[in-house]
């Protein structure tokens, strides 16, 4: 399952990068179409391509593009981090479950706790919480394990939620860039006369819309990754809770057997 997810998100990252490259390659064509002497807002000519689009908005445009590029780098980094954080083997290690089960089968609670200490992670934390409440009864253990699972879920989701932030803010930055670009376009339109007016307006609007395109290229993969990682983490953590309770039952059954033997001796 994880390999399939990793493949999907590798493709999405490649698509995101390809979209940015395609945008940079198509931009010179737009700029060249308006490379007339009456087009000073295009950042000193249309031959600059994507750089010309960035600088054409002045200081505000450069700041907006800087934030969009920062959001794109953050999204790629968070997608990779999310793939690592929500990895099943990281949250629910098979060797840890096997080690704890073997210790509990032998009645060695100390050995089980030592195994958890040597393998830190969400499952170890939940197990240690359950073990520390063994003396209070199985119902108390259930409540403690459920609370520990919720806490570990929050820790993981806090990191994943940054993807949601990137997915929400990227199109807003794109829209902001488009609005400021449109303002600049109509301002320039009022200052230009002659046959170049229509061509300049089309060029300016096209340049302004590139920020929205960039914002959506960032937002779509970020929101998809957020939803997928959130569901994966929730499902695996629920499996952790069920696994911990199943392991605790070994001790509970052992206690019941001891009580029955004591009753027989009496």
N, C-alpha and C positions, 0 to 999 in steps of 0.2 A: 504493500500500500504506500509506504513512504517513498519507495523508488519511483512509483508512478507519479506521486505528487511532486517529487523533486524534478522529474522530467518535465511535467507541466509548467512548473514555475521557471525552470531554465528557459523553456520556450518563450514564456511571457517576458522574461528579462531581455531575451534576444529581440523579441518583437518591439519592446519599448525602446531599446537602443536603435533598432532599425528604423523605427518611426522618427526618432530624433535626427538620424542621419538623412532619411528621405526628406524631412522637412528642411534640413540645411541644404540639400541638393536642389530642391525645387525653388527655394527662396531666390537664388540668383536669377532664375528665369523671370520671376515676378519683378525683381528689381530692374532687370535689363529692359523689360517692356516699358518702363517709365524713365529710362536713363536720358531724359531730356534736360536741357539747360535750365528749364523752369521747375526743376524738382529738387531744390535744396534740402527739404525735410528728409530725403532718403539717406541722410548721413554722408553727404559728400559724393553721391553718385550711386549707380546701381551695381557697380562691379564688385562691391564689398560682400555681396551675398548675404549669408546669415548674420555676419558681424554687422553689416550695414543695417539690417532689420533691428538688431539689438540697440545700436547707438542712435537710431533714428528717433527714438522716443525721448531722447535727452536723459537727464539724470534720473527722472522718475522711471522711464522705460528700462534703463540699465538696472536699477534697483529691483524692478519687478522681474526682469529676466534672471537676475541673480538669484532671487528667491525661488523662481521656478526650477532653475538648474539645481539649486540646493535641495529642493523637494524631490527632484528626480534621483539624485545620488542617495538621499536618505531612503527613498522607497526601495531602491535596489538593495541597499545594505539591510534594511529591515526585512525584506523578503527572504534574503539568505539567513538572517538571524532567526526568523520565524521558523524556517525549515529545520534549523538545528534545535531550537527550543522545544518545538512540538514533536520532535522525533520520538517515536514509541519506545525505542530502546533507551532513550534518556529518561523518560518519565516512568516507564514500567520495565526495568531491566529484568530479563529472564533469569540471569545468573543470581541476582539478589533474591528473587522469589524462591529459586531452588535452594539456595544456601539457608535462608530463614526456615523454609519448610523442613529441611533435613535436621536443623538444630531443634526445632519444635517437636519433630517426631521422636527425637531422643530425649525430650524433656529438658533441653538445655536452653532456658530463656536467656541466660547471660550470653551464650554463644550467638543466639539470634540477634541480640542487641549489639554485640560486637560486630557482626556482619553488617548491620545497618550503619554503624559508625564508620566502617571502612568503605562504605559505598554511599556517600552523601547524595541526596537528591530528593525529589518530591515523595517518592514511595518510601524512602527511608524515614523521612520526617513523619509521614502518616503512621508508619509502623511503630516508631518510637512513641508517638502519642498514644497509640492503642496499648502498647506494652506498659506504659507508665500508669495506666488506669485499670490494669488487670485486677488489682485487689478490690476495686470498687464494684465489680460485677459487670456482666456482659452488656446490660443496657447502657451503663455509663460509658463503656468502651465504644458502643455504637455511636452515641452522641459525640464523643470526643473525636472519633475517626471522621464523622461527617463534618465537624467543625474544622478539623485539620485539612480535609479535602477541599473545603470551600476556600480556606486561606491559601493553599497552594494554587488553586485555580485563579485566585485574584492576582497572585504574584506573576503567573504566566501571562494572564490576560492584560496586565498592565504594560508588558512589553509589546504584546501584539496590538494593543490599542493605538500605538503610534502609527501603525499602518493606516488605521481608520482616520487619524488626524491628517496624514498626508493625502489620503483619498478625498477628504473633505475640503482641504485648503487649496489643493492644486487647481481645481477648476475655478475657485474664487479668485486666485491670483491671475489665472488666464482671463477671466472676465474683467478684472480690474485693468489688466493690460489692454484689453480690447476697448474698454470705455475711454481710457486716457488716449489711446491711439485715435479713436474716432473724434475726440475733442480736438486733437491736433490736426486731424485731416480736414475738418470743417473750418478750423481756423486758417489753415493754409489755403483752402478753397476760396475763402473770402479775400485773400490777399493776391490771388493769381487771376490774371485775365488772359483771354485768348483761347485758341483751340486746344491748348494743353490742359485746360481745366478738367474735362471729363476723364482724360487718361490719368491725371494726377490724383483725382478723387478715387478712381478704381484702385490705383496702386496703393494709396494710403490706407484704404479700407482692407485690402488684402494683407498688407503688412500688419495692421492692427489685429486681424483675426488669427494670426499665427500664435499668439499667446494662448488663445482659447484652445487651439489644436494641441499645443504642448501640455496645457493643463489637463485635458482629457486623456492624453496618452499616459500621463502619470496616474490619474485618478482611477481609471478602469482596472489596471492590474493591482493597484494598492487595495481597492475595496474587495476585489475577488480574493486576494491573498488573505486579507483580514477575516473574511467570512469562513474561508476554508480552514485556516489555522485555528480559529476560535472553535469551530465544530470538532476538529481533530483533538484539540486539547481537552475539551469538555468530555468527549467520549472516552479518551484514554484515562482521564482522572476518575471517571465513574468506574472504569474497570479496576483502577487502583483501589478504590474504596471497597469494591466487592472482593478483591483479592485479599486485602488486609483482614476483612471480617472473616473470610474463609480460613485464613491462617490462624486467627484468634480462636476460631472454633476448635482447633487442635488442642489448645490449652484448656478450653472449656470442657471438651470431652474427656481430657485427662483428669481434670478435677472431679468430674462426675464418676469416673471409674474408681478414683481413689476413695471417694465417699462410699461407693457401693462395697468396696473391699473392707472399709472400716466397719460398716454395718454388719457384714458377714462375720467378722471377728468378734463383734459384740454379741 
